[in-house]
């Protein structure tokens, strides 16, 4: 009997930042589709809670630490099995401060987590995938990678992640490893909600600046990731897939009064 479309039955999937938000949604989806999921997160307690929810395995990791990331990749191979899927969802946000008010410590940490962490994770797990000549990696970028924003640390790291993804896809493609990125629009994660609660984001503006007139849900990002790591995407590598509720296509309507409101 053939597997269901999108099935991940029997595969080992590792999700960094897997304890919550987009990472948590990816964990739940992959577990539901049959994968054996490793929830890797800096917050060991939250990772354990998520792993218990889906019947997965929790492992703590600081993606900024090269030795820790390599130890994670080696441990998964040793204790769980050959890694088939990696999702690099670990990331942090920042308030939209002008450069003169943005602490350098915060800037450096955003770069370390979002860019360095993505690179270290892909590199460590690919070292094992290269030996088997198979694997699927999905990085998490952002629509801010493609547009000017007042996020002078976050957005450049996401632009770098998109570019890095294309480079790694070309680097490892002949070894059977596919590498893609998803560029989420404004997604209703705990991190974004915290920014809203602090007054750094206006949810009305986030919703209005999209064709669909709403934010994206983490589960919608997870579905895109689930497609990219599945056999249904076997010929897809090196792409940046926006999942943005139409943020890209609606933004240029602002000088014309914004996207037209459509009543029932």
Backbone torsions as a table, in degrees:
resi	resn	phi	psi	omega
1	UNK	NA	129.3	-177.5
2	UNK	-73.6	154.4	178.9
3	UNK	-73.2	153.9	176.7
4	UNK	-65.4	152.6	177.3
5	UNK	-58.5	129.6	179.8
6	UNK	83.4	3.1	-179.4
7	UNK	-63.3	141.2	175.6
8	UNK	-118.7	25.1	-176.4
9	UNK	-54.6	128.5	175.3
10	UNK	81.4	2.8	-177.9
11	UNK	-98.5	151.0	176.5
12	UNK	-99.2	123.0	-178.3
13	UNK	-121.7	134.4	177.2
14	UNK	-115.0	128.7	178.8
15	UNK	-123.1	113.3	173.9
16	UNK	-80.4	149.8	-172.8
17	UNK	63.6	29.2	-171.0
18	UNK	-82.6	1.5	-175.5
19	UNK	-83.4	-16.6	-176.4
20	UNK	-161.4	175.7	173.9
21	UNK	59.5	-140.8	-179.8
22	UNK	-61.7	-41.6	178.1
23	UNK	-59.9	-43.6	178.7
24	UNK	-62.8	-40.7	177.8
25	UNK	-63.6	-38.2	176.8
26	UNK	-64.8	-41.3	178.3
27	UNK	-59.1	-49.2	-178.1
28	UNK	-62.0	-43.6	-178.7
29	UNK	-65.2	-44.9	-177.3
30	UNK	-67.9	-37.7	176.2
31	UNK	-63.7	-41.8	179.6
32	UNK	-64.5	-26.5	-179.9
33	UNK	-94.6	10.5	170.3
34	UNK	101.8	0.0	-179.6
35	UNK	-76.4	152.3	169.3
36	UNK	-91.9	111.8	-166.7
37	UNK	-105.0	132.5	171.9
38	UNK	-99.9	119.4	178.0
39	UNK	-92.3	104.4	-177.9
40	UNK	-105.2	123.5	-175.3
41	UNK	-155.6	151.7	175.5
42	UNK	-64.3	-33.7	179.4
43	UNK	-85.8	96.5	-175.0
44	UNK	-62.8	-38.4	-178.8
45	UNK	-65.5	-45.0	179.2
46	UNK	-66.6	-37.0	177.5
47	UNK	-63.3	-41.7	179.4
48	UNK	-64.0	-39.4	179.5
49	UNK	-65.1	-44.3	178.7
50	UNK	-65.5	-42.8	179.6
51	UNK	-61.4	-40.3	178.3
52	UNK	-63.9	-36.0	-179.2
53	UNK	-64.0	-38.5	-173.0
54	UNK	-107.6	1.4	-176.9
55	UNK	73.1	31.8	-179.9
56	UNK	-101.9	-163.3	-178.4
57	UNK	-121.9	130.3	-179.7
58	UNK	-97.1	135.5	174.8
59	UNK	-140.9	135.8	-179.7
60	UNK	-89.9	139.7	178.0
61	UNK	-155.5	144.0	170.3
62	UNK	-105.5	107.7	-172.6
63	UNK	-68.5	-9.3	176.8
64	UNK	-77.3	-17.1	-171.9
65	UNK	-99.8	109.9	-176.0
66	UNK	-59.1	-42.6	-179.2
67	UNK	-66.2	-38.7	-179.8
68	UNK	-67.5	-39.1	179.7
69	UNK	-68.0	-42.4	177.8
70	UNK	-64.8	-38.5	177.4
71	UNK	-63.1	-37.5	176.7
72	UNK	-62.5	-48.9	-179.3
73	UNK	-59.5	-42.5	179.9
74	UNK	-67.9	-39.4	-179.5
75	UNK	-65.5	-41.6	178.5
76	UNK	-60.8	-46.0	178.6
77	UNK	-58.9	-40.5	-175.1
78	UNK	-76.7	-41.8	-170.8
79	UNK	-102.0	-24.4	-176.1
80	UNK	-112.2	-44.8	-180.0
81	UNK	139.8	178.6	-178.6
82	UNK	-60.8	126.5	-178.2
83	UNK	-77.6	123.8	178.5
84	UNK	-97.5	-31.7	-171.2
85	UNK	-134.6	135.8	173.1
86	UNK	-132.1	131.3	174.1
87	UNK	-120.4	119.4	-176.7
88	UNK	-95.4	80.5	-174.9
89	UNK	-97.6	-7.0	178.9
90	UNK	-62.4	126.9	-179.7
91	UNK	-169.3	160.9	177.6
92	UNK	-131.4	158.1	-179.1
93	UNK	-107.3	-179.3	179.4
94	UNK	-147.2	155.6	172.1
95	UNK	-73.6	152.6	-177.3
96	UNK	-79.8	66.1	-177.2
97	UNK	-88.7	149.3	171.4
98	UNK	-66.8	153.7	-176.0
99	UNK	-52.8	-36.6	-177.3
100	UNK	-68.9	-15.8	179.7
101	UNK	-110.0	-1.1	-177.3
102	UNK	-88.3	112.9	-178.7
103	UNK	-59.7	135.0	-179.0
104	UNK	-61.9	-32.9	178.1
105	UNK	-61.2	-41.6	177.7
106	UNK	-67.2	-44.3	178.2
107	UNK	-55.2	-49.7	-177.9
108	UNK	-63.1	-36.7	-179.0
109	UNK	-70.1	-39.0	176.6
110	UNK	-61.4	-44.4	178.1
111	UNK	-63.2	-42.8	-177.1
112	UNK	-64.2	-42.6	-178.5
113	UNK	-76.7	-52.9	-170.5
114	UNK	-72.8	-42.4	-176.9
115	UNK	-97.5	-57.4	-179.7
116	UNK	-59.3	-43.0	-179.1
117	UNK	-63.0	-39.5	177.5
118	UNK	-64.5	-45.8	-179.7
119	UNK	-62.8	-47.9	-178.6
120	UNK	-61.6	-40.1	-178.8
121	UNK	-66.7	-48.7	179.5
122	UNK	-60.0	-43.9	-178.3
123	UNK	-63.0	-44.7	-176.2
124	UNK	-66.3	-44.7	-178.1
125	UNK	-76.2	-32.8	177.8
126	UNK	-63.7	-29.5	178.8
127	UNK	-57.1	-36.5	176.8
128	UNK	-80.7	-39.6	-179.9
129	UNK	-62.2	-35.7	-179.0
130	UNK	-60.0	-34.1	179.8
131	UNK	-67.7	-30.9	-178.6
132	UNK	-97.0	-10.9	-179.8
133	UNK	58.7	43.7	175.9
134	UNK	-162.8	155.1	176.9
135	UNK	151.2	158.4	177.8
136	UNK	-134.2	126.4	179.4
137	UNK	-120.0	132.4	173.0
138	UNK	-124.2	123.0	174.7
139	UNK	-94.1	160.7	178.1
140	UNK	-113.6	110.3	177.5
141	UNK	-98.9	-138.0	-177.8
142	UNK	-170.5	155.1	173.5
143	UNK	-62.5	-22.2	178.6
144	UNK	-67.7	-13.6	175.0
145	UNK	-64.1	-23.5	-171.4
146	UNK	-108.2	-4.5	-173.7
147	UNK	-136.4	157.8	173.6
148	UNK	-73.5	131.9	176.7
149	UNK	-143.2	166.0	175.2
150	UNK	-85.0	28.9	178.5
151	UNK	-108.2	82.3	-166.1
152	UNK	-78.4	-6.8	170.6
153	UNK	-107.6	-51.3	-174.9
154	UNK	-60.5	-53.7	-175.2
155	UNK	-61.4	-45.2	177.0
156	UNK	-61.6	-33.6	177.1
157	UNK	-66.4	-36.1	-179.4
158	UNK	-73.0	-35.0	173.3
159	UNK	-61.4	-40.0	178.5
160	UNK	-66.7	-37.4	178.7
161	UNK	-63.6	-43.0	177.4
162	UNK	-60.9	-45.6	179.4
163	UNK	-65.3	-43.0	178.3
164	UNK	-58.5	-42.4	-179.0
165	UNK	-58.6	-44.2	179.7
166	UNK	-64.2	-39.2	178.7
167	UNK	-65.6	-43.7	-179.5
168	UNK	-68.4	-34.8	177.5
169	UNK	-61.2	-41.4	178.2
170	UNK	-71.9	-38.2	-178.7
171	UNK	-63.0	-42.1	-170.9
172	UNK	-108.4	-0.5	-175.9
173	UNK	-59.1	-41.0	-178.2
174	UNK	-72.0	-8.1	175.5
175	UNK	-101.4	11.1	174.4
176	UNK	82.7	13.1	-179.9
177	UNK	-103.6	125.4	176.5
178	UNK	-98.2	136.8	180.0
179	UNK	-131.9	120.8	178.8
180	UNK	-133.5	165.7	175.0
181	UNK	-129.9	150.3	171.3
182	UNK	-109.2	134.4	178.4
183	UNK	-108.6	91.2	-179.4
184	UNK	-67.7	144.5	166.2
185	UNK	-78.5	-163.3	-179.2
186	UNK	-66.8	110.6	-170.0
187	UNK	-111.2	136.8	-173.6
188	UNK	-77.1	72.5	177.6
189	UNK	-99.8	164.9	173.9
190	UNK	-57.0	-35.9	179.9
191	UNK	-65.1	-43.5	178.7
192	UNK	-69.8	-38.2	178.5
193	UNK	-62.0	-36.4	176.8
194	UNK	-63.5	-40.5	177.4
195	UNK	-63.5	-39.3	177.1
196	UNK	-64.3	-45.2	-178.8
197	UNK	-62.8	-31.2	179.8
198	UNK	-82.7	-5.0	179.7
199	UNK	86.9	9.3	-179.9
200	UNK	-82.1	-19.6	179.9
201	UNK	-132.6	144.7	175.2
202	UNK	-106.7	110.8	-175.8
203	UNK	-60.6	-29.4	178.2
204	UNK	-64.0	-41.6	178.2
205	UNK	-68.1	-39.2	179.7
206	UNK	-62.0	-40.6	-179.1
207	UNK	-73.6	-40.6	-172.6
208	UNK	-70.7	-27.8	-176.7
209	UNK	-88.8	45.8	176.9
210	UNK	-149.1	153.9	-179.4
211	UNK	-64.8	-35.9	-178.1
212	UNK	-85.0	-10.2	176.6
213	UNK	70.4	32.2	179.7
214	UNK	-156.1	169.2	172.4
215	UNK	-85.5	171.8	179.1
216	UNK	-95.2	146.4	175.9
217	UNK	-95.9	146.8	-179.8
218	UNK	-54.2	-35.0	-179.4
219	UNK	-64.4	-28.2	178.4
220	UNK	-72.4	-34.6	174.0
221	UNK	-66.7	-42.9	-178.9
222	UNK	-60.0	-37.9	179.6
223	UNK	-64.1	-38.4	177.2
224	UNK	-66.2	-42.6	177.1
225	UNK	-62.1	-44.3	179.8
226	UNK	-58.8	-38.2	176.1
227	UNK	-64.9	-47.6	-174.7
228	UNK	-64.5	-28.9	-179.9
229	UNK	-90.8	-5.3	-176.8
230	UNK	-88.6	170.1	177.0
231	UNK	-66.9	-19.1	178.0
232	UNK	-64.5	-20.6	-179.9
233	UNK	-109.1	29.5	-172.2
234	UNK	-61.6	-22.1	179.0
235	UNK	-106.4	14.0	-177.0
236	UNK	-109.1	121.2	174.9
237	UNK	-152.5	150.0	176.6
238	UNK	77.9	17.3	-178.9
239	UNK	-100.4	156.9	171.2
240	UNK	-114.4	109.8	-174.3
241	UNK	-100.3	108.7	175.9
242	UNK	-72.6	133.7	170.7
243	UNK	-126.1	88.1	-159.0
244	UNK	-134.0	9.5	-177.8
245	UNK	57.3	24.0	179.0
246	UNK	82.8	27.6	177.5
247	UNK	-63.1	-44.3	-177.0
248	UNK	-64.0	-43.2	-174.4
249	UNK	-80.2	-19.3	-176.2
250	UNK	-93.1	-22.2	-173.0
251	UNK	-57.6	-36.0	-177.3
252	UNK	-76.8	-1.6	177.7
253	UNK	-84.4	-10.8	-174.7
254	UNK	-56.5	-44.1	179.4
255	UNK	-63.6	-16.1	-179.9
256	UNK	-100.6	14.4	178.7
257	UNK	97.8	5.1	178.8
258	UNK	88.9	174.5	179.1
259	UNK	-63.9	134.6	-178.8
260	UNK	-63.5	133.6	176.0
261	UNK	-76.4	135.0	-178.5
262	UNK	-117.7	117.6	178.1
263	UNK	-75.9	176.3	179.5
264	UNK	-65.3	NA	NA
